């Protein structure tokens, strides 16, 4: 795990859609993460970390 991934995970914990955006841009992953974050902060974090690490 490099320093880029570490920064993305930190951003995914603080602001989940931003961490996903840095990795994938405005793709489907970003919009799913944004929707989950709006519906509930914790599901957004879980999805963002899953997408970034996986």
Short mmCIF file of the C-alpha atoms (twelve columns), coordinates in Angstrom:
data_MODEL
# 
_entry.id   MODEL 
# 
loop_
_atom_site.group_PDB 
_atom_site.id 
_atom_site.type_symbol 
_atom_site.label_atom_id 
_atom_site.label_alt_id 
_atom_site.label_comp_id 
_atom_site.label_asym_id 
_atom_site.label_seq_id 
_atom_site.Cartn_x 
_atom_site.Cartn_y 
_atom_site.Cartn_z 
_atom_site.pdbx_PDB_model_num 
ATOM 1  C CA . UNK A 1  0.000   0.000  0.000   1 
ATOM 2  C CA . UNK A 2  1.554   3.263  -1.157  1 
ATOM 3  C CA . UNK A 3  1.241   6.765  0.157   1 
ATOM 4  C CA . UNK A 4  -1.436  7.579  -2.469  1 
ATOM 5  C CA . UNK A 5  -3.691  4.832  -1.143  1 
ATOM 6  C CA . UNK A 6  -3.068  5.970  2.434   1 
ATOM 7  C CA . UNK A 7  -4.123  9.540  1.581   1 
ATOM 8  C CA . UNK A 8  -7.190  8.270  -0.290  1 
ATOM 9  C CA . UNK A 9  -8.251  6.171  2.718   1 
ATOM 10 C CA . UNK A 10 -7.843  9.144  5.075   1 
ATOM 11 C CA . UNK A 11 -9.951  11.265 2.710   1 
ATOM 12 C CA . UNK A 12 -12.484 8.434  2.431   1 
ATOM 13 C CA . UNK A 13 -12.924 8.495  6.201   1 
ATOM 14 C CA . UNK A 14 -13.251 12.286 6.381   1 
ATOM 15 C CA . UNK A 15 -15.244 12.827 3.167   1 
ATOM 16 C CA . UNK A 16 -16.020 9.533  1.412   1 
ATOM 17 C CA . UNK A 17 -16.965 10.811 -2.072  1 
ATOM 18 C CA . UNK A 18 -13.726 12.799 -2.318  1 
ATOM 19 C CA . UNK A 19 -11.568 9.730  -1.753  1 
ATOM 20 C CA . UNK A 20 -13.457 7.803  -4.431  1 
ATOM 21 C CA . UNK A 21 -13.361 10.781 -6.798  1 
ATOM 22 C CA . UNK A 22 -9.578  10.972 -6.596  1 
ATOM 23 C CA . UNK A 23 -9.317  7.308  -7.640  1 
ATOM 24 C CA . UNK A 24 -12.126 6.968  -10.213 1 
ATOM 25 C CA . UNK A 25 -13.235 10.479 -11.222 1 
ATOM 26 C CA . UNK A 26 -16.955 10.997 -11.861 1 
ATOM 27 C CA . UNK A 27 -17.637 7.337  -12.575 1 
ATOM 28 C CA . UNK A 28 -20.372 5.100  -11.239 1 
ATOM 29 C CA . UNK A 29 -18.352 4.423  -8.071  1 
ATOM 30 C CA . UNK A 30 -18.365 8.126  -7.193  1 
ATOM 31 C CA . UNK A 31 -22.133 8.495  -7.607  1 
ATOM 32 C CA . UNK A 32 -22.854 5.364  -5.557  1 
ATOM 33 C CA . UNK A 33 -20.583 6.651  -2.806  1 
ATOM 34 C CA . UNK A 34 -22.215 10.087 -2.899  1 
ATOM 35 C CA . UNK A 35 -25.686 8.568  -2.625  1 
ATOM 36 C CA . UNK A 36 -24.648 6.296  0.263   1 
ATOM 37 C CA . UNK A 37 -23.008 9.226  2.058   1 
ATOM 38 C CA . UNK A 38 -26.166 11.304 1.697   1 
ATOM 39 C CA . UNK A 39 -28.303 8.439  3.013   1 
ATOM 40 C CA . UNK A 40 -25.908 7.694  5.868   1 
ATOM 41 C CA . UNK A 41 -22.352 8.713  6.602   1 
ATOM 42 C CA . UNK A 42 -21.167 5.277  7.791   1 
ATOM 43 C CA . UNK A 43 -22.344 3.357  4.674   1 
ATOM 44 C CA . UNK A 44 -20.519 5.947  2.564   1 
ATOM 45 C CA . UNK A 45 -17.295 5.367  4.487   1 
ATOM 46 C CA . UNK A 46 -17.593 1.582  4.260   1 
ATOM 47 C CA . UNK A 47 -18.252 1.681  0.504   1 
ATOM 48 C CA . UNK A 48 -15.453 4.176  -0.133  1 
ATOM 49 C CA . UNK A 49 -12.862 2.097  1.718   1 
ATOM 50 C CA . UNK A 50 -14.114 -1.063 -0.010  1 
ATOM 51 C CA . UNK A 51 -13.768 0.534  -3.437  1 
ATOM 52 C CA . UNK A 52 -10.358 2.106  -2.770  1 
ATOM 53 C CA . UNK A 53 -8.763  -0.979 -1.198  1 
ATOM 54 C CA . UNK A 54 -10.478 -3.575 -3.390  1 
# 
